[in-house]
Amino acid sequence: MTNTLSHRERVETIIAGENPDRMAASVWRHFFHKEATAEGLADAMLDFQKRFDWDFMKINPRASYHVEDWGNRLEWSTDEYQKHVKTEFAVKTIDDWDKITPLPPTSPVLAEHLKAIRLIKKVSDPELPLFMTVFNPLGIARYLAGSKEKLLEHLAQDPNRVRQALENITVTFEQYTAEIRNAGADGLFYATLEWASTDAIPCEQYHTLCRPLDLRIIKSAGDDALNMLHVCTSNNYLKELSDYPVPLINWESHDPTNVNLDNSFAFLQDKTAVGGLDDRGWLWHARPDEIAHELTRIKDRMAGRRFIFGPGCAIDPEIPYENLQVVRDNLSI
């Protein structure tokens, strides 16, 4: 495979709607046994990138980093394939929302993840775009409460109190996002978690409750940021959120309840779609020759479009690396 562009140039060429030297791709996953320290997280991300030479790095921190400084606690996993166990949630009663005050970026766990970004930036290819994962405030609030049901119950019981906590979460991550850029990330991988879905709340409620906060955090990354919106889960509001000011959008395009990849371009307009890899289906379970065949079919359909290969979410850590290598080896146009 002949590469005439750097990773950054290739991604920028695709975003601009021009023809790259080859297709671009990236895959991301958790390394549960290495996520407990900045050094471990950085080493895991860098080793994965060294193995596959993806076109961008989505830094995949432990999902709880957003909430640990407010009091959530974990039992750490030492198994590469097993998640950490949540042992304590910061919000146990409705009064606990008053404790969710704005945090500075120097808070221990937030600062630890800025350190991880700096470590990655120091060693990685300067032409490798880096995205740092940030969740939307309602998703962070759910992690603080421990369940969607408890959060919605508290929101119905005392909306002003919960909304003040959401404001404080937003202020925290507006400030933190600016420091993410200062640490070396090119922008955000901004995830809606389960909330941008008919399975969670009506679209009108999402626009009222979440959209203004989403846009504030995305804006805080700066006008020159390279941001990606990740619209999570099934029955999602991809079309309704497609006007967010980001150049890249990622979602589970193989989920039959979501808009598929081919139909998405009717409304994505000048956005670049990141997807196409069925990480719950053929990418995991098919033979290498079958994977290569699927990749060829997608490349044929995506020719001339703003498109980058990616999974629908963080892949299962048990997906064989040889399957991922097939993706990396089959990007020529």
Secondary structure as UniProt FT lines:
FT   HELIX           7..15
FT   TURN            16..17
FT   HELIX           32..34
FT   TURN            35..36
FT   HELIX           38..52
FT   STRAND          57..59
FT   HELIX           63..66
FT   HELIX           68..70
FT   STRAND          73..75
FT   TURN            80..81
FT   STRAND          85..88
FT   HELIX           94..99
FT   TURN            105..106
FT   HELIX           108..123
FT   TURN            126..127
FT   STRAND          130..135
FT   HELIX           137..145
FT   HELIX           148..157
FT   HELIX           159..183
FT   STRAND          187..191
FT   TURN            193..194
FT   TURN            198..200
FT   HELIX           203..209
FT   HELIX           211..219
FT   TURN            220..221
FT   TURN            223..224
FT   STRAND          228..231
FT   HELIX           238..241
FT   TURN            242..243
FT   STRAND          248..251
FT   TURN            253..254
FT   TURN            256..257
FT   HELIX           261..268
FT   TURN            269..270
FT   STRAND          272..277
FT   TURN            279..281
FT   HELIX           282..285
FT   HELIX           288..302
FT   TURN            303..304
FT   STRAND          307..311
FT   TURN            317..318
FT   HELIX           321..329
//
